[in-house]
């Protein structure tokens, strides 16, 4: 991978909701995703790249997931935002929709975004498509995103299909090692 200078790392919804036992959205490969996201964040920080943290909060005060009053909306300890890093709260799957993300990226001169976080088929996929539609080059980090089972479809299959669609049209699908080696 070639050096990219105008790159930001976007870390999507790395909240306790996806990692805690007995939660309905617990990601089966969550520990692997978390380990790789931590590596991405460390690499981005070492290179002085912007790291932007996206947090999902439900607008419905009666929701059982992503409820603003729940500790499950807190970021996981291993990937907490550092002082000075941006945190953007969204209420829909896409991180660009009704947020200031696009304006912030443009003010920073960013033309490429690397997407990591959860869920690959929901908020990561939507955000990658929104970024592509706005003219950004998108890097979708396959091993730093993850899925859950949908009905009878295993999480791994769901994730692989999303990555295939992303690679076909919207993103360069890469690994954490690719990012670390070339970001």
C-alpha positions as CSV (number, residue, x, y, z in Angstrom):
1,X,0.0,0.0,0.0
2,X,1.3,3.4,-0.8
3,X,1.8,6.2,1.7
4,X,-1.4,8.3,2.1
5,X,-1.0,11.7,3.6
6,X,-4.5,13.1,3.9
7,X,-6.0,10.1,5.8
8,X,-8.2,9.9,8.9
9,X,-9.0,6.8,10.9
10,X,-12.7,6.6,11.7
11,X,-13.5,4.2,14.6
12,X,-17.2,3.4,14.5
13,X,-19.3,2.4,17.6
14,X,-16.7,0.7,19.6
15,X,-19.0,0.7,22.6
16,X,-19.6,-1.8,25.4
17,X,-23.0,-2.8,23.8
18,X,-21.1,-5.0,21.3
19,X,-18.6,-6.6,23.8
20,X,-20.5,-7.4,27.0
21,X,-21.8,-10.8,27.8
22,X,-25.5,-11.3,27.6
23,X,-26.0,-8.3,25.4
24,X,-28.2,-9.0,22.3
25,X,-25.6,-7.5,19.9
26,X,-22.4,-9.1,21.3
27,X,-20.0,-9.7,18.4
28,X,-18.6,-13.2,18.2
29,X,-15.2,-12.1,17.1
30,X,-15.2,-8.9,19.1
31,X,-11.9,-9.6,20.9
32,X,-10.1,-9.9,17.5
33,X,-11.8,-6.8,16.1
34,X,-10.8,-4.9,19.3
35,X,-7.2,-6.0,19.1
36,X,-6.9,-4.9,15.5
37,X,-8.6,-1.6,16.1
38,X,-6.2,-0.9,19.0
39,X,-3.3,-1.6,16.6
40,X,-4.8,0.8,14.0
41,X,-5.3,3.5,16.6
42,X,-1.8,3.2,17.8
43,X,-0.4,3.3,14.3
44,X,-2.5,6.3,13.4
45,X,-1.5,8.2,16.5
46,X,2.2,7.4,15.9
47,X,1.9,8.8,12.4
48,X,0.0,11.9,13.6
49,X,-3.1,10.9,11.6
50,X,-6.5,12.1,12.9
51,X,-8.4,9.5,14.8
52,X,-12.2,10.2,14.9
53,X,-14.4,8.2,17.3
54,X,-18.1,7.7,16.3
55,X,-20.6,6.8,19.0
56,X,-24.2,5.7,18.4
57,X,-27.0,6.8,20.7
58,X,-30.6,5.9,20.2
59,X,-33.1,8.7,20.0
60,X,-35.7,6.5,21.6
61,X,-35.5,6.7,25.4
62,X,-37.1,3.2,25.7
63,X,-34.6,1.4,23.5
64,X,-32.9,-1.5,25.2
65,X,-29.7,-1.0,23.0
66,X,-27.7,2.2,22.7
67,X,-29.9,3.9,25.3
68,X,-28.2,7.2,26.3
69,X,-28.8,6.4,30.0
70,X,-27.0,3.0,29.8
71,X,-23.3,2.4,30.5
72,X,-23.4,0.2,27.4
73,X,-22.9,3.3,25.2
74,X,-19.5,4.0,26.7
75,X,-16.4,3.3,24.6
76,X,-14.6,0.1,25.4
77,X,-11.6,0.8,27.6
78,X,-8.9,-0.4,25.2
79,X,-10.0,2.1,22.5
80,X,-11.0,5.2,24.5
81,X,-10.5,8.5,22.7
82,X,-7.3,10.3,23.6
83,X,-7.3,13.9,24.7
84,X,-7.9,16.1,21.7
85,X,-9.4,13.3,19.5
86,X,-12.8,14.0,18.1
87,X,-15.9,12.2,19.2
88,X,-19.0,12.5,17.0
89,X,-22.4,11.2,18.2
90,X,-24.8,9.8,15.6
91,X,-28.3,8.6,15.8
92,X,-28.5,6.7,12.5
93,X,-26.3,4.0,11.0
94,X,-24.3,6.4,8.9
95,X,-21.7,8.6,10.6
96,X,-22.1,11.4,8.0
97,X,-25.9,11.6,8.3
98,X,-27.0,14.6,10.4
99,X,-23.5,15.0,11.8
100,X,-20.6,17.4,11.3
101,X,-18.2,14.7,10.1
102,X,-18.0,15.8,6.5
103,X,-17.4,19.4,7.4
104,X,-14.7,18.4,9.9
105,X,-12.9,16.1,7.4
106,X,-13.0,18.8,4.7
107,X,-11.6,21.4,7.1
108,X,-8.8,19.0,7.9
109,X,-8.0,18.5,4.2
110,X,-8.8,14.8,4.5
111,X,-9.5,12.9,1.2
112,X,-9.2,9.3,2.4
113,X,-10.9,7.6,5.3
114,X,-10.1,4.2,6.9
115,X,-13.2,2.6,8.4
116,X,-13.0,0.3,11.4
117,X,-15.4,-0.7,14.1
118,X,-18.9,-2.3,14.3
119,X,-21.0,-3.6,12.8
120,X,-19.5,-4.2,9.4
121,X,-22.9,-4.8,7.7
122,X,-24.6,-1.8,9.3
123,X,-22.8,1.3,10.5
124,X,-19.4,0.6,8.9
125,X,-21.0,-0.3,5.5
126,X,-23.3,2.7,5.6
127,X,-20.5,5.1,6.6
128,X,-18.3,3.7,3.9
129,X,-21.0,4.2,1.3
130,X,-21.7,7.7,2.5
131,X,-18.0,8.6,2.3
132,X,-17.7,7.2,-1.2
133,X,-20.8,9.2,-2.3
134,X,-19.1,12.3,-1.0
135,X,-15.9,11.7,-3.0
136,X,-13.6,10.3,-0.3
137,X,-11.3,7.3,-1.0
138,X,-12.4,4.6,1.4
139,X,-10.3,2.0,3.1
140,X,-12.5,-0.7,4.7
141,X,-10.4,-2.6,7.3
142,X,-11.7,-6.1,7.1
143,X,-10.1,-7.6,10.2
144,X,-11.0,-4.5,12.3
145,X,-14.7,-4.8,11.6
146,X,-17.1,-7.5,12.5
147,X,-20.6,-8.8,12.3
148,X,-23.2,-10.8,14.2
149,X,-25.4,-13.6,13.0
150,X,-28.5,-12.5,11.1
151,X,-31.3,-15.1,11.3
152,X,-29.6,-18.3,10.1
153,X,-26.7,-16.6,8.4
154,X,-23.4,-16.9,10.4
155,X,-21.6,-13.6,11.3
156,X,-18.6,-14.6,9.2
157,X,-20.6,-15.1,6.1
158,X,-22.4,-11.8,6.6
159,X,-19.1,-10.0,7.1
160,X,-17.5,-11.6,4.1
161,X,-20.4,-10.6,1.8
162,X,-20.2,-7.0,3.1
163,X,-16.5,-6.9,2.4
164,X,-17.0,-8.3,-1.1
165,X,-19.6,-5.7,-1.9
166,X,-17.4,-2.9,-0.5
167,X,-14.4,-4.1,-2.6
168,X,-16.6,-4.4,-5.7
169,X,-17.8,-0.8,-5.6
170,X,-17.1,1.4,-2.6
171,X,-13.8,0.7,-0.9
172,X,-10.3,-0.7,-1.0
173,X,-10.7,-3.6,1.4
174,X,-7.5,-3.9,3.4
175,X,-6.2,-5.6,6.6
176,X,-4.8,-4.0,9.7
177,X,-1.3,-5.1,8.6
178,X,-1.8,-3.3,5.3
179,X,-2.8,-0.1,7.1
180,X,0.2,-0.3,9.5
181,X,2.6,-1.0,6.7
182,X,1.4,1.8,4.4
183,X,-0.7,4.3,6.2
